């Protein structure tokens, strides 16, 4: 109801203040509901994939509160937006990867690309994390990291630097670029797949990924992810695929 309509239907000031107070109380109550319980999925061809672990599984490095907003609000929002944008278009029948590649770099389809890529990026990010992760990779991935970066500590330093130095919102990635591993960073929704690179793992450095837990201490968040949550098994599977 518009402000004008509200005043028109409640010309008496006392009545208006009563209605306003009731509305404020209802809003306050709704804000106490856990965020992942209040989102509603839009119908369409794309759906929000389930998390690979419970919402509280990454605590204390990433809290259930952060996951509730990040997954339940932001990730779900990208899915909802994408379904709305592709409605009644040929893209509605395509895979998510096809939509991303078909819209990349096209000025008239930026909104579709942004939402499709963010759906994919976030799903990849969740799988790049696991409870009691971190440590060092083993096997072929460890050998490739030593070959291309010198050793694991040099890789870790370069990866953390990319994540912390990404200006504004974006992502840090470990990718396979031709026959070599590389660390790259992308802004906003950009993703390595549209640059001919194969993603192995990622860290989300949009503020909504860490601000509730770390405020402006992005470096602390990145260190916590690398030391305790990064999923080297997932990266190894991507390298082998």
N, C-alpha and C positions, 0 to 999 in steps of 0.2 A: 504494500500500500504506500502511495506517495505521501510526502509530508503534507501537501495541500489537502489530499483526500482525508488524511488522518485528522487534521484540524477541522475539516468540514463536517466529519461525522461525530466529532467530540468538541463542540464549541465551548463547553464549560471547562475552564482551566483546571479545576480540581479533577474532573473526569479524565482530562487529557493526561495529567500527571500520574493518575492511577494506572492508566493504560501503559504509559511509558515505563513506569516502575515494574509492572508485570512483565513487559517485554524484555527489560534489562535482566530481570531475574531468570527468565527462560534462557536467554543467551548465556548467562553465567553458568547455568546448569549444563547446557549443551557443551560448553568449553571444557568441562571436566571429563567428558566421555573420551575414552582412548581413541586417538585419531584413526587407527586401523579398523575401528569398528563402525565409523560413521561414513566412510566413503561408499559411493554407489557406483558400480561398474556400468559403463555405457554399453549397450548392445552393439555388436558389430563383429567383424571377422577376427579382430585381434583381442586377446585376453591377457590379463596380468598373470604371468607365470608364478607358481608358488615359490616362496623362499626355500633354499636348500637346507635350511636349519630353522629352529624356532626363533622367534623375534628377540628373545633374551639370550640367545646362545653366544653372542659376541661380547657380552658384558664382561669386564668393565671397560674394555677399550672402546666399544661402541654400544651405547645403552639401548634398551628396548624403547625408550622414549624417542630417541633419534630414529631408530628403525621404523617406529610407528608412523612418524611423519614422512620420512624419506621414501619408504616403500608404499605405505598406505595412502599417502597424499600425492607426493611428487610423481612416483612411478605410475601409480594408477591414473593420475591426471594426464600423463603423456598418452597412455593407452586410450583413455576416453576421448582426448582431443584427436588422436589419429583416426579413430573410428568415425568421428564426426566429419573429418576432412575428406576421407576416402569414400564416404557414403555415395552410392550411385555413380561411382567412377570405375574404370577398368582396374584400378589399383586395389580395389576391395577384394579381388580374386587372386592377388599375388602374395607370395611369401614376404615376410618382413624384410629379408635381405634384398629381395628384388625391388621392393618399394624404395629402400634406401639408395640403391645404386641407380635406379631410374630417375630419382628426383635430385640427386646430388648436383650442385652447381647450377640448377635451374631457378632463375629469379622468380618465376611465377609459381614455383612449388616449394619455396623455402619453408613454409609452415609445415607441410607434409614431411619434408626431409627432417626438420628439427625434431618433430615429435616421434617419427619412426626411428630415427637414430638414437634418440634418448631412451626409447623403449628397449632397443637392442643393447645400448651401452650399459644401462642399469642392470639388465639381466646378466650380462657378462661380468659386471662388477660383483654382483652377489656371489657368483660362482668363483670369482677370484679370491674370495674370503672363506675361511672356515674356522670353527672354534679350535683353539690350541694349534693354530697354524704357525707361520713364521719359520724361523730357523733357516736352513740351507737346502737347496735342491740336491738331488742325487742323480746318478745315472747319466743318460745322454744330455739332459738339460744342463746339468752341472758342468759337463765337459764342454758344451757349446758356450756357456757363459765364460768359462775360463779362457777359451780360445778367442772369443770376440771382445772381451772386456779386460783381460789380463788375469783377473781373479774375481771371486764373488764379492769381496769388500769393495773393489773398484766399481763393480756393477751397482751394488747397493747405494754407494755414494752418488753415482750418476742418476740413478732412478729417483732417489729422494730429492736431489737437486731439481730435477725436471718437475716433480710434483709440487715442490714448494715455490718454485719460480714461475709457474704458469700464471700469467697475469690475468686476474679475474677468474671467471668460471671456466672449468674444463676438466681435462683428464691427463694422467700420465700413463704410458703404456710400455710394456715390453712386447716387441713385435719381431717377427721374422721378415726381413726385407731381402728378397732374393735368397741368397744362401747364408746370410749373416743375421745375427741378432742385433737389435738396436733399441735404444730408448728414445721414444718420441713423446711429445705432448701435443694435445689438440685443444682448441678453444670451443667453448659452448657445446654444441651437439656433434661437432666434427668427429669422425671415426676413421681409424686406419684402413678399414676395408675399401674405402673409396679412393685410397691412394696406392693401391696395389700391395699393401702390407698385410701380413697375417697376424692378428692380435694373439698374444699368449696369455697376458693378464693385464689388469688395469687397476688404478686407484682413482676414485672420484674425488676431485678437489673443488667441486661446487661447494659453496658455503653451507648449503643445507645438509651436506654429508657429515659435517663435523661441528657446526657452530653451537648446537645445544650442549655438546660435551666439552668442547675445547675453546669456545669463543673464537678469538682471532689467532689462536696458536696452531696454525696449520702444520707447522713443522712437527709439533708434538703428536698430532693426529697421524701424520705420515709415518713417523717413527714407530708409533704403536701398531699400525697396520703391518708394517714390514717385519717387526720383531715378533708379533703375536698372532696375526690373522691371515697373512698372505698364504694362498693355497698353491703350493708348488706342484702338487699332484695334478691339479687342473692345468697349469701351465705346461707340464710335461706331456699331458694328453694332447694338448693343442699342438705342441711341437711335433709329436709323432703322427698326428692325423694327416 
